[in-house]
Amino acid sequence: MIEDAQALGVGAKPTDEAEMYLDGTREMLDEKWEYWEGPRFSGEYPIKWMSVEDQETGQWVVSSNDPGGKGGKYGSADIVTKDKFKDFRAHVEFFVATPGGNSGVYLQNRYEIQVLDGDTTSHGMGAIINETPSLYHLYKGIGQWNAYDIQFRAARFDENGELTEKPMATVYFNGAKAHTNVKINQVWGGENSGLDGGNDGGKGITDRPGGLKLQAEGHDVLYRNIWIEEKDFTEPDTDF
């Protein structure tokens, strides 16, 4: 369990075992991220996500408004960590600048935790998409920094490659526990959404590790302070 509340929410510092993946600088973006080259990929290098200065804090942040994602074409210019993971803990901070701002945080480039202003459904802000309610009341709103703290356990398979345990996640939203040990049933959104999205309608999950992915949908959604700690959850329990 978390003993120090400062280890959660906006401004949380990396754990001793974690690695910083997005500090807002162009250098780190290019060093640790790549485009996800899925079926609808239309981006081109260098990555067109821009490093910009936050006028209030002076910190560098990264904008998801890649021109390749204009019109909500998810999967066309999404970025994913070059490192791939099975079990992990992650911290992600995001800022929605305009009404209806849309992006998403994908665990293993498969399972989306939604970033969508104005939507309170199971497809809305804070939801493990189509798996949980949104808990929209935990969202600070437009023009404010928000944070997800996540522990994720990858799906388990037997020696024949058959699924034996579903993937599982626990999520804090702005320091409040939002979802606990949620078993995730499938990849939602089709082949353009991420790994295995086109396999058996998203139910054909495979044993490939995947990166943390951020979605480009042509909106002014900013990201900063993303760090990841690799884990090995021997038991099906991600609570913290």
N, C-alpha and C positions, 0 to 999 in steps of 0.2 A: 504494500500500500504506500501511497505518497505521504511522507511525513512533513514535507516542506511545501506549503502552498505556493511558494515562489517558483517551484519547479514546474508549474502549470500556468497556462494562460499567456496573455500578451507580455512579451519581454522575458519569457522563460529562457534561462541559460542552458546550454547543452550539458548533459550529464558527462561525467568523466570519461565514459566509454563511447560517447557519441562523436560523430564527425559532422562538421558544418558543410551543408550542401548548397545553400544560397544565402549569401550575405548582402546581396543587392548589387554587387559589382559585376561589371562586364567580364572581368577575368574569371571569376568563379563560374559564371553562367557558361562560358565557353569551355572551361576546364572539366566541369562535372555533369553537364547536360548535353543531350542530343535530341533531335526531332524523333518522334515515333513515326517510322515510315510504314504506316498501315495502308490499307487499300485506297484511301482517299487522300493520301499525303500529297500536298502541293507546295510545301515550303522549299526554301533553298538556303544553303549555308552562305555566310554565317547566319546563325539563328537571328530572326527578326524581332524577337522579344527585346524590348529596350530597357537598359538600365537608366533610371531617372532619379533625380534628387527629390526626396520628400521635403516640401517647402516648410513644413512645420518643425521637423526634427533635424533636418540636414543629413539624414541617413540616405544611403543608396537603397533603392528598391527596384523590383523588376516588374514591368507591365506585360500582361498577357495579350495585349491588343496587337497581335500579329496580323498583318493584312491578309494572310492566308486563311485565317479563321473568320473573315468578314461574312456576315449573314448567318452566323451560328453553325458553320460547317465544322463541327467537332471532328477530330481525327485528321484534319488537314494540316494543322500546324501545332499540334500538341508537343510539349517537351517532356522528356523522361530522363531520370538519372542514368548515367552510363553504368553505374554499379547496379547490380540486380540482387534482389533479396528474397529470402523465404520469410522467416519470422523477424520482426523488428518493432522498435518504438520510434515514432516520428513526431516532430513538432513542426507545425506550419502556421505562419501568420499571413492573413490576407486582408485586403482593404477594397471595398466596393465603392467606386467613385460616383456612379450614376444609377438612377432607378432601373431595375430590371437587370442589373449587372449579372453576368453569367460566366461561370468557369467550373472548375471541379478538381478535386484531389483524388487521384486513383491509387489505391493500394495494389502493389504488384502489377500496375498497369492493367488492372482487371476490375476492381470493385470501387465504385465512386462514392466518396463523401461529397455531397452536393454543395456548391457555392452558387446560390441563385436568389437574388434579392426579390422579395415580394411573393414568394411561393411558400405556403405553409403545409403543403401536402407531403406525401411520402416521396415526392420527386423534388421537394423543396430544400431550403437552406438547412444544413445540419443533418439531413437524413443520410443514412447509408441507403443509397438510392433504391427505392421500391422494396426495401426490406424493413424499414423502421419509420416512425413518425419523424417530422422535421425538428421538433423542439425549437420552433422559431423564436420563442420568447427569450432564448439565450443569446440571440443575435444582437449585437450592439447597433446595427443599422448602417446606413450609407454615411461615408465620411469618417468612419471609425475603424481602427484596427481590431481584428478578431483573431482568435487562435483555435486550432484543433490540436489536441494531444491524443495520440493514438497508440495503442498496442495491437499488433496484428499477428495472428498465427496462421500460417499457410495451410492449405488443404493437405491431408495425408493420404498416402496411397499404399497398397500392398505391393508385393514383389511382382505381380502381374500388371501393375499399373492401374488397378481398380481403385476408385475413390473409397476410402474408409472413414474419413473424418472431414467434415466441411470446414472451409476457412472460417475464422472467427475474429472479431474485433471488439475492443472496448474503446470508447471515444469520450474525451472531455471537450466541451465547447465553452471557451472563455472561462476555463477553470472549474466549471460545473460538470459533474458526470452526466453525460447525455445517453450513452448506450453501453450496456455491460454484457460482455460475452455473447454478442449477437452472432449466430451462425448464419453465414451468407450462402444463399442457395445457388446463385448463378452469376454470370456476367451479363449485365443488362445493356441494351443499346445497340446490339448487333455488331457486325464485323468492324465497323468504324470506331467502336468504343474502346477497344483494347485487346489484349491477348485473350484468345479463346472466345471472343464475342461472336465469332461466326461458326463455332463448333456446336452442333446440336442445339441451336437456338440459345447459345450461351451456357448450356448445362454441361457441355463437354470440357470441363476444366482439366487441364493437364498439370504436370509436375514441374514445369519450367519456372525458375525464379523470374521475378519481374521488378522493374524499377518503380520508384515513386513518380507518378506522372501528373502534370498540371495541364489543364485543358485551355485551349485558345478558342474563343467563340466570338471574337471581334468586339469585346467589351473592355471597358477600363477597369479591370480587376488587377490589383497590385499584389505582389508577394515579397516577403522578406523572412529572415531568421528561420530558415528551414534546416533542421538537423535530424540525423537518423542514427540510431544505435541498433546494431544487429543483435538479435536475441536467439535463443533456442528454447522454446516452450515445450518441454517434454510432455506435459499434461495439457489437455484442452481447457486452458484457463488463461485469459489475457487480462483479467481484472488487475487494477493498480490504483 
